[in-house]
Structure formats: structure tokens, C-alpha cells
């Protein structure tokens, strides 16, 4: 008798477990692989479709392009020529190099106080630049429209050249008439020297 009651109790337990699993399986349904499922809610015993969770994606932030502002907010000069206005101005510049030869500049190596001072003139001025080369390298000079292009010299402002540069200790002058207004650059026209720091603003008003 004991043996039979044990089978009966086990059978009842199994049935209860199966019924509970079926009920809970419907009631606590979890969507899998974006498929919807039916959930049996206590309210009126209705079957209600449960939508799968929606994946939210955060849009990738677009890269911000920095806006470059022209130096001194002055448009680049075109290099046009004008007639002399009778006014004469002159400036003095020297070619300078740091002791480790890593930084170049006019009047001081780039990054040092006084390096590459702005030169401002008026259109039609007759400009004389007094140049000296106390450094231990060879240099040349010119006013250019593009500091990355040493051949963009304007107004016959070149003094010496990369092929025939100023030697260490040499001095010299160059005179020219400043042309149309805009932002120009005075540079050392020996290739690579402007990129190392010999690049100053030459502003024509």
C-alpha cells in the first residue's frame, strides 16, 4: 500500500509541476531573437501580444571640422602692382637659428619673444628691407603670396636665392613698391626654412 501511494503522490507532483510550467511559461514569456510572444495576463484572461524590446542606437557624433581663420582676418594678397605713392618706409630683419638648429626665425628663433614681427605698410609705399645674416646657415629673402611656395615672390622683392644665398655674416638691402592690399608673407626662400619658422606677416593696407 505504501508503494502505491508513493507512485500516486509522485504522479500528482509531476502533473502540478507541468501545469505550473505551462502557465508560467505563457505568463512570463520572454521574446527571443526579436520575435513577439503571447503573455497571459490575469486581467480578463486575455492573451496580449508583447512586442520585443526595441534596440536603441545612439548616432555616432559627426567629426567637427575646425574652421580656420585667416591671420589678422585679412584676406590673402594677390600680388597686384600699383603706382608709387611717394611714401618711403624701411625695416630691419635678421636671420636667426636656435643653437640646436631646430628653430628658425627673423630677429629671433620661432617661439621666442620678438620672432617674426608683423610688418605693415600701405599700398604704393616704397619699402626697403635691411637684411643681415648672423646665423651659421645660408638664407635668401622674398615677399610671397604663399609661404609654402618660395617661388611665389611678388614685386621684385627677392634678395638672393636658394641657388645664390646670403652667406653667414653677410648683409644686404632690397627695395620694392608694395602692391595691392592683403596679407602676404616675408620668408626665407631657401626650401624648408619657412616651414622651420622663417615666415612673418607682411600686411599691405
Z-matrix of the N, CA and C atoms (Angstrom, degrees):
N
C 1 1.465
C 2 1.514 1 111.35
N 3 1.320 2 113.70 1 -42.67
C 4 1.462 3 118.16 2 176.88
C 5 1.513 4 111.16 3 -57.26
N 6 1.312 5 114.84 4 -41.79
C 7 1.456 6 121.46 5 -175.72
C 8 1.526 7 110.43 6 -62.86
N 9 1.374 8 116.65 7 -41.53
C 10 1.454 9 120.18 8 -178.98
C 11 1.533 10 111.74 9 -68.90
N 12 1.339 11 116.37 10 -42.29
C 13 1.472 12 118.71 11 178.54
C 14 1.531 13 111.57 12 -61.86
N 15 1.274 14 117.56 13 -32.94
C 16 1.479 15 120.44 14 178.63
C 17 1.526 16 110.48 15 -64.11
N 18 1.371 17 117.04 16 -41.84
C 19 1.461 18 121.13 17 177.84
C 20 1.521 19 111.15 18 -64.57
N 21 1.348 20 115.02 19 -41.02
C 22 1.467 21 119.31 20 -179.33
C 23 1.527 22 110.79 21 -63.89
N 24 1.345 23 116.02 22 -46.24
C 25 1.473 24 119.23 23 -178.98
C 26 1.527 25 111.80 24 -64.42
N 27 1.327 26 116.24 25 -37.51
C 28 1.476 27 119.66 26 177.39
C 29 1.517 28 110.37 27 -65.10
N 30 1.323 29 117.26 28 -41.01
C 31 1.464 30 120.40 29 179.94
C 32 1.509 31 111.93 30 -63.83
N 33 1.341 32 116.16 31 -42.87
C 34 1.464 33 120.44 32 178.86
C 35 1.524 34 110.35 33 -62.71
N 36 1.333 35 115.66 34 -42.62
C 37 1.469 36 119.94 35 -179.58
C 38 1.528 37 110.93 36 -61.54
N 39 1.337 38 115.64 37 -44.55
C 40 1.477 39 119.84 38 -179.64
C 41 1.517 40 110.42 39 -61.95
N 42 1.339 41 116.66 40 -42.55
C 43 1.471 42 120.53 41 -179.44
C 44 1.529 43 110.12 42 -63.06
N 45 1.340 44 116.43 43 -44.07
C 46 1.467 45 120.06 44 179.50
C 47 1.529 46 111.33 45 -61.85
N 48 1.320 47 115.46 46 -41.91
C 49 1.471 48 119.48 47 179.04
C 50 1.519 49 111.19 48 -62.88
N 51 1.342 50 116.92 49 -44.39
C 52 1.467 51 120.87 50 -179.61
C 53 1.518 52 111.66 51 -63.43
N 54 1.343 53 115.77 52 -43.75
C 55 1.465 54 119.18 53 179.40
C 56 1.529 55 110.39 54 -63.01
N 57 1.339 56 115.88 55 -43.27
C 58 1.467 57 119.55 56 179.27
C 59 1.523 58 111.14 57 -61.33
N 60 1.338 59 116.52 58 -42.76
C 61 1.470 60 120.24 59 -179.60
C 62 1.520 61 111.05 60 -63.62
N 63 1.342 62 116.71 61 -40.59
C 64 1.461 63 119.62 62 179.81
C 65 1.527 64 110.41 63 -64.74
N 66 1.361 65 115.65 64 -43.71
C 67 1.455 66 119.03 65 -178.79
C 68 1.536 67 111.09 66 -65.93
N 69 1.334 68 114.99 67 -49.46
C 70 1.470 69 119.00 68 -179.25
C 71 1.516 70 111.67 69 -66.77
N 72 1.319 71 115.73 70 -31.86
C 73 1.465 72 118.73 71 179.23
C 74 1.505 73 111.86 72 -63.31
N 75 1.353 74 117.17 73 -36.44
C 76 1.458 75 119.70 74 177.12
C 77 1.517 76 111.81 75 -78.79
N 78 1.334 77 114.78 76 -38.92
C 79 1.454 78 118.52 77 -176.07
C 80 1.533 79 112.16 78 -71.36
N 81 1.320 80 117.37 79 -38.30
C 82 1.457 81 122.09 80 -175.96
C 83 1.520 82 111.23 81 -106.24
N 84 1.305 83 116.80 82 39.42
C 85 1.465 84 121.87 83 -177.61
C 86 1.523 85 110.35 84 -65.03
N 87 1.302 86 116.12 85 137.70
C 88 1.465 87 122.31 86 177.82
C 89 1.518 88 108.15 87 -119.09
N 90 1.333 89 120.22 88 125.02
C 91 1.460 90 121.37 89 -179.47
C 92 1.522 91 110.52 90 -66.12
N 93 1.322 92 114.92 91 140.55
C 94 1.461 93 120.44 92 179.87
C 95 1.522 94 108.96 93 -124.83
N 96 1.343 95 116.22 94 136.11
C 97 1.464 96 122.25 95 177.57
C 98 1.526 97 111.87 96 54.80
N 99 1.326 98 116.43 97 44.06
C 100 1.462 99 123.16 98 174.93
C 101 1.536 100 113.77 99 63.44
N 102 1.353 101 118.74 100 18.83
C 103 1.461 102 121.88 101 176.13
C 104 1.519 103 109.03 102 -96.25
N 105 1.349 104 115.27 103 140.23
C 106 1.457 105 118.03 104 178.80
C 107 1.519 106 109.87 105 -77.12
N 108 1.338 107 116.96 106 161.66
C 109 1.459 108 120.69 107 177.93
C 110 1.512 109 108.78 108 -140.10
N 111 1.335 110 116.38 109 166.21
C 112 1.459 111 121.72 110 -179.45
C 113 1.515 112 110.08 111 -100.10
N 114 1.326 113 115.76 112 134.74
C 115 1.460 114 120.35 113 178.89
C 116 1.523 115 108.72 114 -119.64
N 117 1.353 116 116.22 115 129.13
C 118 1.456 117 121.01 116 179.34
C 119 1.519 118 108.03 117 -88.43
N 120 1.328 119 116.39 118 107.20
C 121 1.453 120 121.15 119 -179.67
C 122 1.518 121 109.60 120 -92.96
N 123 1.328 122 117.22 121 150.18
C 124 1.461 123 120.03 122 -179.57
C 125 1.513 124 112.55 123 -61.35
N 126 1.362 125 117.90 124 -29.17
C 127 1.458 126 120.69 125 -174.26
C 128 1.523 127 110.45 126 -66.91
N 129 1.290 128 117.40 127 112.20
C 130 1.449 129 126.10 128 177.48
C 131 1.522 130 112.62 129 57.98
N 132 1.334 131 117.44 130 10.22
C 133 1.455 132 121.07 131 177.39
C 134 1.508 133 114.27 132 60.87
N 135 1.309 134 117.49 133 27.00
C 136 1.450 135 120.51 134 -177.69
C 137 1.517 136 110.76 135 -86.69
N 138 1.324 137 114.53 136 150.56
C 139 1.461 138 120.95 137 174.60
C 140 1.522 139 107.61 138 -88.40
N 141 1.325 140 116.68 139 122.77
C 142 1.463 141 121.22 140 -178.23
C 143 1.519 142 108.98 141 -118.10
N 144 1.315 143 116.09 142 132.52
C 145 1.476 144 120.43 143 179.44
C 146 1.515 145 110.14 144 -75.86
N 147 1.288 146 115.07 145 127.18
C 148 1.464 147 121.05 146 178.99
C 149 1.518 148 108.33 147 -101.68
N 150 1.307 149 116.90 148 122.61
C 151 1.457 150 120.86 149 -178.96
C 152 1.519 151 109.60 150 -75.70
N 153 1.321 152 117.28 151 145.09
C 154 1.462 153 119.84 152 177.58
C 155 1.510 154 110.31 153 -67.26
N 156 1.310 155 117.52 154 154.62
C 157 1.466 156 119.41 155 179.43
C 158 1.515 157 110.30 156 -63.39
N 159 1.329 158 115.18 157 137.53
C 160 1.466 159 119.32 158 -179.88
C 161 1.513 160 109.62 159 -87.30
N 162 1.307 161 114.83 160 136.00
C 163 1.470 162 119.73 161 179.41
C 164 1.508 163 108.81 162 -81.75
N 165 1.302 164 116.28 163 127.53
C 166 1.462 165 120.91 164 177.45
C 167 1.509 166 108.99 165 -103.99
N 168 1.301 167 114.11 166 130.99
C 169 1.470 168 119.13 167 179.31
C 170 1.508 169 108.97 168 -115.98
N 171 1.287 170 115.34 169 136.15
C 172 1.459 171 120.79 170 177.05
C 173 1.513 172 108.32 171 -89.08
N 174 1.349 173 118.15 172 121.06
C 175 1.465 174 119.38 173 -179.05
C 176 1.515 175 110.80 174 -61.48
N 177 1.320 176 113.88 175 137.56
C 178 1.462 177 118.48 176 179.41
C 179 1.511 178 109.22 177 -66.84
N 180 1.303 179 115.77 178 136.98
C 181 1.455 180 119.50 179 -179.73
C 182 1.515 181 109.45 180 -69.92
N 183 1.326 182 115.34 181 132.09
C 184 1.465 183 119.57 182 -179.76
C 185 1.516 184 109.41 183 -74.67
N 186 1.339 185 116.82 184 142.82
C 187 1.457 186 119.11 185 -179.06
C 188 1.513 187 111.47 186 -63.25
N 189 1.315 188 115.85 187 141.67
C 190 1.456 189 121.26 188 179.80
C 191 1.520 190 108.67 189 -92.10
N 192 1.316 191 115.08 190 123.46
C 193 1.462 192 119.86 191 179.44
C 194 1.511 193 108.81 192 -89.96
N 195 1.322 194 117.34 193 118.13
C 196 1.458 195 118.25 194 179.76
C 197 1.519 196 111.44 195 -64.60
N 198 1.318 197 115.28 196 139.31
C 199 1.461 198 120.21 197 178.30
C 200 1.519 199 108.30 198 -92.38
N 201 1.316 200 115.63 199 120.63
C 202 1.461 201 119.24 200 -179.41
C 203 1.522 202 109.51 201 -86.17
N 204 1.314 203 116.05 202 134.47
C 205 1.451 204 122.13 203 179.15
C 206 1.519 205 108.79 204 -106.44
N 207 1.340 206 116.69 205 129.39
C 208 1.463 207 118.19 206 178.66
C 209 1.520 208 111.16 207 -57.22
N 210 1.330 209 116.94 208 147.42
C 211 1.457 210 120.15 209 179.64
C 212 1.525 211 109.21 210 -58.89
N 213 1.329 212 114.20 211 133.14
C 214 1.460 213 121.36 212 177.92
C 215 1.526 214 112.85 213 60.04
N 216 1.348 215 117.36 214 14.36
C 217 1.459 216 121.65 215 -179.94
C 218 1.527 217 112.49 216 56.02
N 219 1.300 218 117.65 217 29.68
C 220 1.462 219 122.82 218 -179.94
C 221 1.525 220 108.11 219 -107.72
N 222 1.327 221 117.98 220 130.28
C 223 1.465 222 119.17 221 178.49
C 224 1.523 223 111.13 222 -65.33
N 225 1.326 224 115.42 223 150.53
C 226 1.459 225 119.71 224 179.61
C 227 1.518 226 111.93 225 -62.25
N 228 1.313 227 115.72 226 142.13
C 229 1.463 228 120.93 227 179.57
C 230 1.516 229 111.90 228 -76.28
N 231 1.321 230 115.79 229 152.21
C 232 1.467 231 121.22 230 -178.34
C 233 1.521 232 112.99 231 -97.90
N 234 1.330 233 116.56 232 -13.26
C 235 1.463 234 119.12 233 178.16
C 236 1.517 235 114.65 234 87.89
N 237 1.330 236 117.05 235 11.47
C 238 1.463 237 119.64 236 178.76
C 239 1.530 238 112.09 237 -64.98
N 240 1.322 239 116.03 238 154.68
C 241 1.464 240 120.60 239 -178.86
C 242 1.524 241 110.67 240 -101.69
N 243 1.342 242 116.00 241 154.01
C 244 1.462 243 122.79 242 177.87
C 245 1.523 244 108.12 243 -138.67
N 246 1.333 245 115.22 244 168.71
C 247 1.464 246 120.12 245 178.19
C 248 1.528 247 110.16 246 -77.34
N 249 1.317 248 116.22 247 154.75
C 250 1.474 249 120.88 248 177.23
C 251 1.524 250 109.32 249 -62.80
N 252 1.319 251 116.37 250 143.88
C 253 1.465 252 120.45 251 177.07
C 254 1.525 253 112.08 252 -102.48
N 255 1.339 254 117.10 253 -0.50
C 256 1.458 255 121.45 254 178.93
C 257 1.518 256 114.30 255 91.40
N 258 1.336 257 117.06 256 -10.89
C 259 1.461 258 120.53 257 179.93
C 260 1.525 259 110.15 258 -87.35
N 261 1.345 260 116.75 259 137.74
C 262 1.467 261 121.22 260 179.20
C 263 1.531 262 110.13 261 -121.08
N 264 1.315 263 115.36 262 134.78
C 265 1.472 264 121.03 263 178.17
C 266 1.517 265 108.19 264 -135.84
N 267 1.337 266 115.78 265 152.35
C 268 1.465 267 118.09 266 176.19
C 269 1.521 268 110.79 267 -141.53
N 270 1.339 269 114.64 268 154.17
C 271 1.461 270 123.01 269 -176.28
C 272 1.522 271 108.23 270 -139.89
N 273 1.341 272 114.91 271 156.46
C 274 1.464 273 120.59 272 178.77
C 275 1.525 274 109.18 273 -121.36
N 276 1.324 275 115.70 274 130.51
C 277 1.467 276 121.63 275 178.79
C 278 1.522 277 109.44 276 -133.15
N 279 1.328 278 115.82 277 146.14
C 280 1.464 279 120.37 278 175.31
C 281 1.524 280 109.67 279 -128.10
N 282 1.317 281 116.53 280 144.68
C 283 1.466 282 122.43 281 177.69
C 284 1.529 283 109.06 282 -82.96
N 285 1.333 284 116.75 283 124.61
C 286 1.464 285 121.07 284 -176.54
C 287 1.533 286 110.37 285 -127.35
N 288 1.344 287 115.94 286 145.42
C 289 1.463 288 122.38 287 178.38
C 290 1.529 289 108.05 288 -136.04
N 291 1.345 290 115.92 289 140.40
C 292 1.468 291 119.73 290 177.98
C 293 1.523 292 109.93 291 -67.13
N 294 1.330 293 115.96 292 161.49
C 295 1.470 294 120.78 293 -175.26
C 296 1.528 295 112.56 294 -62.63
N 297 1.342 296 117.25 295 -26.76
C 298 1.470 297 119.01 296 178.66
C 299 1.530 298 112.68 297 -95.11
N 300 1.342 299 116.37 298 7.60
C 301 1.470 300 123.27 299 176.96
C 302 1.536 301 113.35 300 62.64
N 303 1.334 302 117.86 301 21.73
C 304 1.464 303 120.16 302 -179.35
C 305 1.524 304 112.54 303 -96.18
N 306 1.349 305 117.64 304 -19.79
C 307 1.460 306 121.37 305 -176.83
C 308 1.521 307 110.16 306 -129.60
N 309 1.339 308 114.37 307 130.30
C 310 1.451 309 121.03 308 179.19
C 311 1.529 310 108.64 309 -114.74
N 312 1.333 311 117.13 310 162.62
C 313 1.455 312 120.15 311 176.61
C 314 1.516 313 111.19 312 178.96
N 315 1.332 314 114.45 313 172.38
C 316 1.458 315 121.28 314 173.87
C 317 1.522 316 108.54 315 -100.13
N 318 1.299 317 117.44 316 129.77
C 319 1.473 318 126.03 317 -179.36
C 320 1.528 319 112.93 318 72.18
N 321 1.324 320 118.40 319 -22.57
C 322 1.473 321 123.23 320 175.02
C 323 1.526 322 107.16 321 -168.13
N 324 1.332 323 117.86 322 153.93
C 325 1.468 324 119.38 323 176.11
C 326 1.525 325 110.93 324 -60.71
N 327 1.312 326 116.87 325 147.76
C 328 1.464 327 121.72 326 -179.04
C 329 1.525 328 110.23 327 -54.05
N 330 1.331 329 115.85 328 137.74
C 331 1.457 330 120.94 329 -177.86
C 332 1.510 331 112.72 330 94.04
N 333 1.322 332 117.15 331 -13.25
C 334 1.469 333 121.34 332 177.85
C 335 1.525 334 109.77 333 -95.32
N 336 1.316 335 115.77 334 157.19
C 337 1.461 336 120.48 335 179.55
C 338 1.523 337 109.97 336 -62.74
N 339 1.334 338 115.53 337 133.81
C 340 1.465 339 120.43 338 177.43
C 341 1.518 340 114.59 339 88.23
N 342 1.337 341 117.60 340 -0.16
C 343 1.468 342 119.98 341 -178.62
C 344 1.529 343 110.85 342 -73.18
N 345 1.317 344 115.70 343 138.46
C 346 1.471 345 123.22 344 173.65
C 347 1.530 346 113.31 345 49.53
N 348 1.335 347 118.26 346 60.75
C 349 1.469 348 119.25 347 -179.55
C 350 1.528 349 111.16 348 -64.63
N 351 1.344 350 116.15 349 143.93
C 352 1.463 351 120.08 350 175.34
C 353 1.525 352 109.47 351 -63.91
N 354 1.323 353 115.98 352 139.35
C 355 1.468 354 121.71 353 174.27
C 356 1.522 355 106.96 354 -115.34
N 357 1.336 356 116.21 355 123.26
C 358 1.461 357 121.37 356 -178.53
C 359 1.525 358 109.95 357 -119.64
N 360 1.338 359 115.82 358 128.41
C 361 1.468 360 121.80 359 179.58
C 362 1.524 361 107.64 360 -135.90
N 363 1.343 362 115.54 361 177.46
C 364 1.452 363 120.68 362 176.27
C 365 1.531 364 109.65 363 -111.13
N 366 1.327 365 114.10 364 150.14
C 367 1.454 366 119.28 365 178.91
C 368 1.528 367 109.86 366 -58.06
N 369 1.320 368 115.85 367 127.65
C 370 1.463 369 121.10 368 -178.98
C 371 1.515 370 113.72 369 98.07
N 372 1.350 371 117.96 370 -10.01
C 373 1.473 372 120.48 371 176.83
C 374 1.532 373 110.29 372 -64.98
N 375 1.311 374 115.11 373 144.07
C 376 1.461 375 120.19 374 169.77
C 377 1.530 376 106.97 375 -90.95
N 378 1.323 377 114.97 376 115.92
C 379 1.471 378 121.53 377 -171.34
C 380 1.524 379 109.66 378 -109.13
N 381 1.324 380 116.06 379 131.71
C 382 1.467 381 121.26 380 173.07
C 383 1.524 382 108.19 381 -118.27
N 384 1.324 383 115.71 382 128.46
C 385 1.460 384 121.37 383 176.97
C 386 1.524 385 107.89 384 -110.83
N 387 1.350 386 115.95 385 120.52
C 388 1.463 387 121.96 386 176.21
C 389 1.532 388 107.65 387 -91.29
N 390 1.319 389 116.89 388 119.81
C 391 1.465 390 121.63 389 -174.39
C 392 1.517 391 111.88 390 -113.51
N 393 1.327 392 115.34 391 143.45
C 394 1.467 393 120.32 392 173.50
C 395 1.521 394 108.44 393 -139.41
N 396 1.337 395 114.69 394 150.51
C 397 1.459 396 120.12 395 -178.56
C 398 1.533 397 110.14 396 -125.77
N 399 1.345 398 116.32 397 82.65
C 400 1.468 399 118.95 398 177.56
C 401 1.537 400 112.47 399 -82.12
N 402 1.323 401 117.63 400 -0.47
C 403 1.467 402 120.46 401 -176.90
C 404 1.531 403 110.58 402 -80.05
N 405 1.313 404 115.74 403 177.00
C 406 1.461 405 121.59 404 -179.74
C 407 1.521 406 112.22 405 -102.05
N 408 1.352 407 115.24 406 28.06
C 409 1.458 408 119.67 407 -179.87
C 410 1.523 409 109.49 408 -133.40
N 411 1.327 410 116.26 409 176.81
C 412 1.463 411 122.41 410 179.74
C 413 1.520 412 109.43 411 -100.84
N 414 1.347 413 116.48 412 140.56
C 415 1.457 414 120.74 413 -176.04
C 416 1.523 415 111.75 414 -141.25
N 417 1.335 416 114.03 415 165.70
C 418 1.465 417 122.25 416 174.03
C 419 1.523 418 107.12 417 -147.31
N 420 1.339 419 117.24 418 166.49
C 421 1.466 420 119.93 419 -171.57
C 422 1.520 421 110.58 420 -134.50
N 423 1.346 422 115.09 421 151.25
C 424 1.457 423 120.56 422 173.02
C 425 1.509 424 111.65 423 -173.46
N 426 1.347 425 116.57 424 153.07
C 427 1.460 426 122.56 425 170.91
C 428 1.530 427 106.28 426 -93.29
N 429 1.317 428 116.95 427 126.94
C 430 1.464 429 120.73 428 -174.15
C 431 1.527 430 111.14 429 -127.68
N 432 1.337 431 115.60 430 160.39
C 433 1.468 432 120.79 431 173.67
C 434 1.520 433 110.71 432 -86.85
N 435 1.339 434 116.60 433 -25.60
C 436 1.461 435 121.73 434 -178.13
C 437 1.525 436 109.07 435 -132.67
N 438 1.345 437 117.58 436 111.44
C 439 1.465 438 119.35 437 -176.74
C 440 1.523 439 113.48 438 -65.30
N 441 1.339 440 117.35 439 -16.63
C 442 1.459 441 120.01 440 178.24
C 443 1.529 442 112.23 441 -88.01
N 444 1.326 443 115.28 442 -2.80
C 445 1.462 444 120.62 443 179.93
C 446 1.526 445 109.78 444 -126.15
N 447 1.328 446 117.80 445 93.93
C 448 1.475 447 120.25 446 -177.01
C 449 1.519 448 114.02 447 -61.42
N 450 1.324 449 117.53 448 -15.68
C 451 1.464 450 119.32 449 -179.83
C 452 1.526 451 112.80 450 -87.96
N 453 1.345 452 117.88 451 0.98
C 454 1.469 453 119.94 452 -179.47
C 455 1.529 454 111.89 453 -88.64
N 456 1.318 455 116.35 454 36.62
C 457 1.473 456 121.99 455 -179.18
C 458 1.525 457 110.09 456 -69.33
N 459 1.333 458 116.56 457 138.63
C 460 1.478 459 121.73 458 -179.87
C 461 1.524 460 110.76 459 -119.40
N 462 1.348 461 115.90 460 159.03
C 463 1.472 462 125.80 461 170.46
C 464 1.538 463 113.91 462 61.58
N 465 1.326 464 117.54 463 25.81
C 466 1.471 465 120.07 464 -178.24
C 467 1.529 466 111.81 465 54.35
N 468 1.350 467 115.01 466 40.24
C 469 1.468 468 120.27 467 -176.53
C 470 1.523 469 112.52 468 -91.88
N 471 1.332 470 118.15 469 4.63
C 472 1.473 471 119.74 470 -177.68
C 473 1.516 472 111.37 471 -73.05
N 474 1.320 473 115.41 472 139.71
C 475 1.470 474 121.58 473 170.05
C 476 1.523 475 106.85 474 -125.17
N 477 1.317 476 115.39 475 118.20
C 478 1.468 477 122.59 476 -173.90
C 479 1.535 478 109.31 477 63.79
N 480 1.306 479 116.20 478 -171.83
C 481 1.466 480 121.13 479 -178.88
C 482 1.525 481 108.96 480 -157.21
N 483 1.322 482 116.30 481 173.89
C 484 1.458 483 119.95 482 178.50
C 485 1.524 484 110.88 483 -64.15
N 486 1.335 485 116.96 484 -31.08
C 487 1.465 486 120.87 485 178.93
C 488 1.527 487 112.40 486 -78.98
N 489 1.336 488 115.90 487 -27.33
C 490 1.473 489 120.53 488 179.72
C 491 1.528 490 108.44 489 -137.40
N 492 1.351 491 117.24 490 72.56
C 493 1.469 492 121.21 491 -172.10
C 494 1.532 493 113.64 492 -82.27
N 495 1.344 494 114.38 493 172.70
C 496 1.464 495 120.85 494 172.16
C 497 1.527 496 108.31 495 -72.17
N 498 1.286 497 116.24 496 134.10
C 499 1.467 498 120.74 497 177.55
C 500 1.528 499 109.59 498 -84.35
N 501 1.326 500 118.49 499 160.40
C 502 1.469 501 120.70 500 175.50
C 503 1.531 502 110.59 501 -54.85
N 504 1.336 503 116.24 502 132.46
C 505 1.467 504 121.53 503 179.98
C 506 1.512 505 113.62 504 87.72
N 507 1.313 506 119.43 505 -7.41
C 508 1.466 507 122.07 506 -177.21
C 509 1.524 508 111.27 507 -81.75
N 510 1.330 509 116.58 508 152.82
C 511 1.469 510 122.85 509 176.52
C 512 1.528 511 108.94 510 -129.51
N 513 1.319 512 116.31 511 166.28
C 514 1.459 513 119.98 512 178.11
C 515 1.518 514 111.34 513 179.52
N 516 1.329 515 116.51 514 166.96
C 517 1.462 516 122.85 515 -179.74
C 518 1.527 517 109.93 516 -125.93
N 519 1.333 518 115.34 517 150.19
C 520 1.457 519 120.93 518 171.38
C 521 1.527 520 107.72 519 -134.13
N 522 1.346 521 116.58 520 135.41
C 523 1.464 522 121.88 521 -179.60
C 524 1.528 523 109.13 522 -124.45
N 525 1.334 524 116.20 523 137.40
C 526 1.467 525 121.55 524 -178.97
C 527 1.523 526 109.04 525 -156.52
N 528 1.332 527 116.49 526 168.80
C 529 1.465 528 121.90 527 177.03
C 530 1.522 529 109.11 528 -102.54
N 531 1.323 530 116.38 529 123.08
C 532 1.470 531 120.73 530 179.31
C 533 1.524 532 109.58 531 -65.76
N 534 1.319 533 116.23 532 132.23
C 535 1.470 534 120.86 533 -174.73
C 536 1.512 535 113.75 534 -92.12
N 537 1.324 536 115.40 535 -139.52
C 538 1.460 537 121.05 536 -174.39
C 539 1.528 538 111.67 537 -63.74
N 540 1.342 539 116.89 538 150.74
C 541 1.472 540 120.79 539 -176.73
C 542 1.534 541 112.79 540 -62.50
N 543 1.330 542 114.66 541 155.80
C 544 1.453 543 121.47 542 177.16
C 545 1.514 544 111.17 543 145.38
N 546 1.335 545 114.34 544 -178.71
C 547 1.460 546 121.05 545 178.57
C 548 1.524 547 109.61 546 -96.02
N 549 1.326 548 116.24 547 121.86
C 550 1.463 549 123.23 548 175.61
C 551 1.525 550 107.44 549 -119.17
N 552 1.311 551 116.21 550 -177.71
C 553 1.465 552 121.01 551 179.22
C 554 1.522 553 109.33 552 -134.94
N 555 1.330 554 115.42 553 138.62
C 556 1.467 555 118.09 554 167.46
C 557 1.521 556 106.69 555 -100.66
N 558 1.315 557 116.13 556 130.85
C 559 1.460 558 120.43 557 -174.24
C 560 1.525 559 110.79 558 -139.61
N 561 1.329 560 114.18 559 167.37
C 562 1.454 561 119.76 560 164.79
C 563 1.524 562 105.30 561 -85.26
N 564 1.319 563 116.70 562 123.26
C 565 1.463 564 120.58 563 -174.92
C 566 1.531 565 113.34 564 -86.22
N 567 1.334 566 117.72 565 4.74
C 568 1.467 567 119.69 566 170.38
C 569 1.526 568 106.45 567 -70.78
N 570 1.331 569 119.57 568 124.50
C 571 1.462 570 121.65 569 -175.68
C 572 1.520 571 113.19 570 -50.66
N 573 1.335 572 115.48 571 131.08
C 574 1.461 573 122.02 572 177.50
C 575 1.509 574 114.44 573 94.09
N 576 1.326 575 118.65 574 -22.12
C 577 1.462 576 120.28 575 -175.80
C 578 1.535 577 112.17 576 -72.23
N 579 1.341 578 117.47 577 -36.00
C 580 1.472 579 119.39 578 178.08
C 581 1.524 580 110.26 579 -64.43
N 582 1.324 581 116.68 580 -40.18
C 583 1.464 582 120.43 581 -179.94
C 584 1.519 583 111.37 582 -65.85
N 585 1.318 584 117.29 583 -27.29
C 586 1.463 585 121.24 584 179.29
C 587 1.527 586 112.61 585 -82.95
N 588 1.354 587 116.92 586 -5.66
C 589 1.460 588 119.09 587 174.93
C 590 1.507 589 116.03 588 136.57
N 591 1.322 590 119.33 589 -12.67
C 592 1.464 591 120.58 590 -178.37
C 593 1.528 592 109.69 591 -84.57
N 594 1.331 593 115.12 592 73.74
C 595 1.462 594 122.70 593 -175.84
C 596 1.515 595 108.41 594 -151.11
N 597 1.340 596 116.94 595 108.42
C 598 1.456 597 121.47 596 179.96
C 599 1.521 598 111.76 597 -121.93
N 600 1.337 599 116.71 598 159.31
C 601 1.473 600 121.97 599 -180.00
C 602 1.527 601 110.62 600 -79.57
N 603 1.327 602 115.61 601 131.04
C 604 1.467 603 121.74 602 172.86
C 605 1.524 604 105.75 603 -119.76
N 606 1.342 605 116.12 604 107.99
C 607 1.460 606 122.47 605 -170.71
C 608 1.520 607 109.47 606 -105.69
N 609 1.324 608 115.41 607 125.68
C 610 1.464 609 121.10 608 177.56
C 611 1.517 610 108.26 609 -110.32
N 612 1.325 611 116.64 610 120.90
C 613 1.476 612 121.36 611 179.88
C 614 1.531 613 110.08 612 -97.84
